Amino acid sequence: MDFGFILASAAGEIFSPTTAAYALAALGLAVHFGYSGLLNFGQAGFMAVGAYGFAISTLTFGVPFFVGLLIAIIASSIFALLLGIPTLRLRADYLAIVTIAAAEIVRYIVTTNQLTSVTGSANGLAAFEGGFYAMNPFPEGSYFGMNNRDFFIRVVGWALVAICCTLVWLLMRSPWGRVLKGIREDENAVRSLGKNVYAYKMQALIIGGVLGALAGMVFTLPRGAVQPANYGTELTFFLYTCLLLGGLGTVLGPVIGAMIFWVVLSLTQGILYGLIESGAVTWLNTVQAGQLRYILVGVALMLLMIFRPQGVFGNKKELAFA
């Protein structure tokens, strides 16, 4: 078993585009749940709306990259409005039910055969990333062992993570962010001070949804394809795992949580595959090993919730009131 290769593969996941996408989407959940108390179980739906909004506008209408980006952001904002208008005046569990159902509705809509010419049905859409890579300023060559395309998407993805983290940090330190935290703790008390709780919740839902849409684009650009199977309900729960690992009411927590999540997955997969190939483990095949690694991550998450429920960067005092 080549431990050097296993460790190198795990280290490569720290700054991969997929990790950047998970960090962005988990940051959106931090705005929703960590700071606002909005129980959104449909972040995968926001990611799908962003990815498909960009892909469809690019392939069907031939718009430039930044116009496609704007369409993805607008589509996610409309999606947040459609979810929030009927639910944000109700209890948090209603929002959870609506969001998890809405994410599945989005996935089934893009899978229908009647929309194959637009969405590609179950096969999805491909070859829409040309406009993005046309902006690549890096000439062909090797950059830290990567080609210029892989290096470019990493630079863009993590620059976007840094920008979004800075914006969220500034927002949460502002009076708007303090009101949002107050709503998380006791929205009736905030309402008694004359604040429009419904409007604040809607704004937070839209901001977190836009972050999810950006994550959907970062997630799909390096693959050059968008497929509905990638945006199932389990994706949202993986994102919650990243959020809980790092800490709920934090900015850097979702980013570090996403890194830990993918490093642990890569390490467990590499070790299990190595044990199987060397013959040390004969009671597992590679398919079962791929499922076992998620079980191990789940066990690790349960232990974390027992011994450090606030996550790596979370503040336990913020959990005391709830």
N, C-alpha and C positions, 0 to 999 in steps of 0.2 A: 504494500500500500504506500503510495507516494504522498507523504504528509506535506511535503513542500508544495506540490501542485494543489492539494486540497486547501491549504492555507492561502495560497496565491489566488485561487478562485474565489474564496470567501472574501478576501480583502478587496478583490475587484468589484464585489457587489456594493461596497460602501458608497461609491460614487457612480453607480450605474444609472442610466436614464430611468429604469424601472423604479429604483429607490427614490430618485428625485420625484417621480410621479406620485409614489405612495406618500412621500413627505408633504407634497402640496395638498393632496386629497385629505390626509390626516390633519393638516393645518386647518383646512376648511371645517373638519369635524370639531377641531378645538374651538373655532369661532362659534359653531352651532351648539355643541354640548358643553365643552369646557368652560366657555365664558358666558354663554347665554342660557344654558339649561335646556336647549332644544334637542329632543331625542330624535335625531335624524338617522333612520336605518336605510336610507336610500341614496347614499353618496355615490354608489356605483351607477345610479341613474343619471346623476349630474355628470359623471365622467363620460357616460355613453352619449349624452346629449352634446357635450362639447366635442367629442371625437367625431360623431356622425354629422354634427352641424358643420364642422370644418371640412370633412371629407366630401359630403354631398355638395356643399357650395363650391368646392374646388372642382370636382369631377363633372357635376351637372351644369353649373353655370360658368365655370372657368374663371372664377374671381381670383385676384392676386392673394398672396399669403395673408397680408394684414387685413384684408377685407374678410377673408375666411375666418381669421381670428376674431374679428369684431362680431361676425355672425354667430360664432360659437358662444361668445360672452352674452350676446343678446338672447340667444336661445336658452341658455342656462338661467338667465334672469327671469324670463317668461315662465320657465318651468318652476322656478321658486315661487313666483306669484301664484301660479295655478295650485301649488301645494299649500301655500300659506294662507291664502284668502279664506278658505273654508275651515281651517284647522287651528290657526294660531290663537283664536279666542277661546279655544277649548283646552282640556288638560293635555299634558305632554304625551300621554300614551296614545291619544288620537293622532298626533303628528307621526309617531312611530309607525302606527298601522298604515297611515296614508302613504308615507314615504316608501316603506318597503313594498307596498303594492304598486305604487307609481313606478318604481324602478323596474319591477317585473313587467309592467305594462309597456314601458319603453322598449325593453328587450324583446318582448313578443311582437310588438308593432314592426320593428325593423327586421324581424324574422319571417313575417308573412310573405307568402309567394306573390301576392298581388302587388307588392312594392319592390319586387326583385330588380326592376330596371332602375330604381332609385337607391335602394338600400343594399342590394346584393343578397337579400334574404340571409339564410344561414351561412353562406359563404363569405358574406361581408363585402367590403370594398377595398381596393388596392390601387397603388400607383398614383397617390395624391400628394406625395411628399416632395415632388420635384421643385416646386416653388420655394420650399423651405431650404433645401440643400443648394439651390441656386444662389442663395445669399452667403454661402460658406466662404469666409475670408481666408481660410487656411489652405494653402496649396497642397497638392498630393504629396504624401510622405508618411513617415512614422512619427507619432506623437505619444511618447510614453507607452509604446507598444500597440498603439491604436492607429487606424487609418484616419484620414482627415474628416470623414463623415462621422465616425464614432466619436472622435474628439469634439467635433462641433456640437453635436447634440448634447454631450455631457456639459460643455461650457454653457450652452443656452439653458439647459434644464436646471443646473445648479445656480446659475445667475438669477433665474426666475424664482427659485426657492429663496435665495438671499433677499431679493427685492420684496417678495411677498411677506417674508418673516419681518422685515423692517417695517413694512406698512402696517401689519397686524400689531406689532409691538407699539408703534406710535398711536394707533387707534385705541388700544387698550389702556394706554396711559393718559388718554384724553378724557374730558368730561363725558363724552359719548360712551367710552369704554367702561367708565366707572358706573354709569347708569346700567349698562348691560350686565355687569357683575351683580349689581343690586337686584336686577330682575331675576338672575339665577338664584339668588338667596331667598328673596321674598318679593314677588312681583306686586302683591297687594300693598306693601309698604311703599314701593316706588310709585304705584298708581295714586296713593294718597297724597304724594308730593306734587301731583299735577302732571306727571310725565305720561306720554302716550305709549304705554307698554306695547300695544299691538304694532305700532309703527317701528319701534326699536327692534322687536322680534323679526319683523319682515325685513328690515335692513340687514340684520345679522344673517338671516336665511339666504338672502341674495348674495351677500359677500362670500359666505362659505360655499354657496353653489358655484359662484364664478371661479373660486379656487379649485373646486372639483372639476369644472370644465377645462381649465388650464391643465390640470393633472391628466385628464383624458387625452388631451393633445400630446403632451409629453410622453405619455404611455404608448401612444400608437405611432408616433412619427418614426422612431427607430425601427419599428417592425414593418413599416410601409403598408400596413393593412389594418383594418378595423373589423372585428368580428363580434357578433352578439354574445358568443359563449364566454368572452373575456370579461363580461360585465354582469355576472351572476351575483346573487345575494351574498355568496361567500366572500366576494371582494370587499364589501362593506365591513364584514366582520374582521377581515384581515386588517383593514384600516383602523378599526377600533382597537385591535391588538397593538398596532403601532402607537396609537394615541395613549393607551393605558400603560404601555411600556415606558414611554417618555414622561408622561404626566399630563393630566387633563388641562388645568388652567395655566398652561405655559406656551411659549412661542417656540423655543428650541426643542421641547419635549417630543412633538410629533416627528421632527427631523431625525433626532437621535433614535427614537423608537423605530422609525422605518429602517435606519441603518442596522440596528440590532436585529430586527426581524429578518432581514434578508441575509445577514451574515450567519445567523443561527441556522436558517434554512439551508444555506449553501454548505455549512460545515456538517450538519447532520446528514445531508444527502451524500456528500463526498465520503464521509466516514462509512456510512451504511453500504454505499456502492463498493467501496474499497474492500470491506469485509466480505461482501458477497463474491466479488471477483477473486479474492484470495482463497476462498473456500472456508474461511473461518466461520461464516454464517451460511448454513444450508437450508434453514427453515423459512427463508424469505427470498422472494424474487425482487427484481428492480421495481416492478409496479407496486408491490406491497411496501417496499422501502420508501417509495415516494409518498405513500399515504401515512406511513409510520412517522415520518418527520413532522407532519402537521400535528400528530398526536403528541409528540414530544414537546413541540412549541406550546401546545395547549396546556400540558402539565406544567411547563415552566411559567406560563402566564398565571395559572392558578396559585402556584407558590408565591409569585410576585404579589398577587392580590392579598395573600395571607400575611406575608412578612413586610411588604412595603406597598400598601394600597395606593399611595399617592404617586407611584411611578418613580423613575430615576430623578427627574427634576421637579416633580410636583411638591407642593407645600401642604403638609398634613393639616395645618391650621385651616386651610380652605375646605377640608372635608369635615371639620368639627361641627360646623353649623348644621349641615345636612344630616 
